[in-house]
Amino acid sequence: MAGAQARWSALLEMLTRDGSVEVEPAAAELAVSAATIRRDLDELARQNMVTRTHGGAVINAIAYDLPLRYKAARNAPEKERIARAAAALVKPGTVVGLNGGTTTTEVARALAARADLAGDGSEPALTVVTNALNIAGELAVRRHVKLVVTGGVARPASYELIGPLAAELLAQLTLDLVFLGVDAVDVTQGAAARHEGEASINRALARRAERVVVVADASKLGKRAFARICPVEEVDVLVTDGNAPASLVEPFSAAGVEVLRA
């Protein structure tokens, strides 16, 4: 496995799954040397993500919710395709909501790259409302984008702003559509997040939007997470990757959700 970031993400996922890792099995699973794994675990321990043990490491509580920078490498090509398909739903003049996450970050980048939304640069051709600091940072320099940031308290793991300040602002706005990145989406349980604070603000975004578009790769489909964002009946479109098996996609179509496979 090439790249330290990709290895760190893989090690954190192994730790989340098992609670601990040992150097030799981890090296075999990731097809790298034991020395490389030791260095990786030392670095994760330096960042207070894990606690080193003799021969391996155990997870720290903070690592159960992986920081966004470690999630970015997972299913990256699928997320880019999903983002392009989602961004194609946006017309000039649209008011778009974006919550935080790796897939919605790619949606923001795809929107920024669309030449037809740029216009002549004299007036914003697109309004984006977001509670994600990283998305705001990328779009702030785009002259064709009118950027609205919710305010609130920042969560380091996701760069999302949450809490009553964010909710108060959203209550005053109307969105044409919102792109929701989720931790899980299930026909029975709906769209969900692991953190209740994020779910609350994501729910507010969905309620202020005329159309709700969930962007989720196949790994999120048919899964459940702790805090519900909205029921599937409130989801208008699901944009997922072309590798998603029919058994995971068809229940959403049967529930009346328009499914786009990228």
HUDALIN-V321217 format. One record per residue. N is the residue number from 1. RES is the residue in one small letter. SS is DSSP state (a for helix, b for strand, c for the rest). PSI is psi in whole degrees, -180 to 180 (none if undefined). D_FIRST is the distance of its C-alpha to the first C-alpha in whole Angstrom. Layout:
# HUDALIN-V321217
n = (N/N)
res = (RES/RES)
ss = (SS/SS)
psi = (PSI/PSI)
d_first = (D_FIRST/D_FIRST)
This chain:
# HUDALIN-V321217
n = (1/2/3/4/5/6/7/8/9/10/11/12/13/14/15/16/17/18/19/20/21/22/23/24/25/26/27/28/29/30/31/32/33/34/35/36/37/38/39/40/41/42/43/44/45/46/47/48/49/50/51/52/53/54/55/56/57/58/59/60/61/62/63/64/65/66/67/68/69/70/71/72/73/74/75/76/77/78/79/80/81/82/83/84/85/86/87/88/89/90/91/92/93/94/95/96/97/98/99/100/101/102/103/104/105/106/107/108/109/110/111/112/113/114/115/116/117/118/119/120/121/122/123/124/125/126/127/128/129/130/131/132/133/134/135/136/137/138/139/140/141/142/143/144/145/146/147/148/149/150/151/152/153/154/155/156/157/158/159/160/161/162/163/164/165/166/167/168/169/170/171/172/173/174/175/176/177/178/179/180/181/182/183/184/185/186/187/188/189/190/191/192/193/194/195/196/197/198/199/200/201/202/203/204/205/206/207/208/209/210/211/212/213/214/215/216/217/218/219/220/221/222/223/224/225/226/227/228/229/230/231/232/233/234/235/236/237/238/239/240/241/242/243/244/245/246/247/248/249/250/251/252/253/254/255/256/257/258/259/260/261/262)
res = (m/a/g/a/q/a/r/w/s/a/l/l/e/m/l/t/r/d/g/s/v/e/v/e/p/a/a/a/e/l/a/v/s/a/a/t/i/r/r/d/l/d/e/l/a/r/q/n/m/v/t/r/t/h/g/g/a/v/i/n/a/i/a/y/d/l/p/l/r/y/k/a/a/r/n/a/p/e/k/e/r/i/a/r/a/a/a/a/l/v/k/p/g/t/v/v/g/l/n/g/g/t/t/t/t/e/v/a/r/a/l/a/a/r/a/d/l/a/g/d/g/s/e/p/a/l/t/v/v/t/n/a/l/n/i/a/g/e/l/a/v/r/r/h/v/k/l/v/v/t/g/g/v/a/r/p/a/s/y/e/l/i/g/p/l/a/a/e/l/l/a/q/l/t/l/d/l/v/f/l/g/v/d/a/v/d/v/t/q/g/a/a/a/r/h/e/g/e/a/s/i/n/r/a/l/a/r/r/a/e/r/v/v/v/v/a/d/a/s/k/l/g/k/r/a/f/a/r/i/c/p/v/e/e/v/d/v/l/v/t/d/g/n/a/p/a/s/l/v/e/p/f/s/a/a/g/v/e/v/l/r/a)
ss = (c/c/c/a/a/a/a/a/a/a/a/a/a/a/a/a/a/a/c/b/b/b/a/a/a/a/a/a/a/a/c/c/c/a/a/a/a/a/a/a/a/a/a/a/a/a/c/c/c/b/b/b/b/c/c/b/b/b/b/c/a/a/a/a/c/c/c/a/a/a/a/c/c/c/c/a/a/a/a/a/a/a/a/a/a/a/a/c/c/c/c/c/c/c/b/b/b/b/c/c/c/a/a/a/a/a/a/a/a/a/a/a/a/c/a/a/a/a/c/c/c/c/c/c/c/b/b/b/b/b/c/b/a/a/a/a/a/a/a/c/c/c/c/c/b/b/b/b/b/c/c/c/b/b/b/c/c/c/c/b/b/b/c/a/a/a/a/a/a/a/c/c/c/c/b/b/b/b/b/b/b/c/c/b/b/b/c/c/c/b/b/b/b/c/c/a/a/a/a/a/a/a/a/a/a/a/a/c/b/b/b/b/b/b/b/c/c/a/a/a/b/c/c/c/c/c/b/b/b/b/c/a/a/a/c/c/b/b/b/b/c/c/c/c/c/a/a/a/a/a/a/a/a/a/c/c/c/b/b/b/b/c)
psi = (122/144/127/-41/-42/-39/-42/-43/-44/-42/-40/-37/-39/-41/-40/-38/-45/-17/-22/161/153/148/-52/-49/-37/-41/-41/-42/-36/0/45/176/158/-35/-38/-44/-40/-44/-40/-44/-36/-41/-42/-35/-38/-32/8/28/-31/166/124/141/173/112/6/-140/158/158/145/157/-36/-28/-10/-26/95/134/150/-36/-25/-21/-21/-31/-14/127/38/-47/-39/-42/-36/-40/-43/-44/-43/-42/-39/-45/-28/-16/-12/132/157/140/-3/146/115/137/141/123/-177/164/164/-38/-42/-29/-41/-36/-45/-42/-39/-38/-42/-28/-10/113/-32/-16/-11/-32/-148/1/-6/-31/143/130/-2/137/128/125/124/152/14/119/-38/-38/-43/-41/-37/-34/-16/-28/0/112/-26/-2/124/115/129/123/134/-30/173/-170/129/137/117/-30/-30/-7/14/143/129/173/-179/-30/-43/-43/-39/-42/-47/-31/-18/-2/159/130/147/-45/156/136/119/120/139/161/-23/150/126/143/-38/-45/-14/-162/141/159/160/-29/128/-32/-42/-43/-39/-45/-38/-37/-40/-41/-46/-40/-25/-1/144/-37/140/122/116/128/116/129/173/-28/-18/-16/138/10/163/150/171/-46/124/138/-52/155/162/-25/-21/1/122/-41/139/120/117/-179/158/-15/-6/125/149/-33/-26/-28/-41/-36/-32/-42/-42/-27/1/10/131/125/125/127/122/none)
d_first = (0/4/7/9/10/7/7/10/11/9/11/14/14/14/17/19/19/20/22/20/17/17/15/15/14/12/10/11/9/6/6/7/11/13/14/11/11/15/15/13/15/18/17/17/20/22/21/23/20/20/23/22/23/24/21/19/20/21/21/24/26/24/21/22/23/19/20/20/17/15/16/15/12/13/14/15/16/18/20/21/23/24/25/27/29/30/31/33/35/37/40/41/43/41/40/37/35/32/30/27/24/21/22/26/24/23/27/28/26/27/31/31/30/33/36/38/38/38/42/44/43/46/45/42/42/39/40/36/37/34/33/30/30/27/28/32/30/29/32/35/35/35/39/39/38/40/38/39/37/38/39/38/36/32/29/27/24/25/27/30/33/35/39/42/42/40/42/45/44/42/46/47/45/45/42/42/38/35/32/30/27/27/25/26/29/31/35/36/35/34/32/31/29/28/30/34/34/32/33/37/36/34/37/40/38/38/42/42/41/43/40/37/33/30/27/24/21/22/20/23/26/28/27/29/29/31/33/35/35/37/38/37/40/40/37/38/35/31/29/25/23/24/22/24/26/29/30/28/30/34/35/34/36/39/39/40/37/36/33/31/28/26)
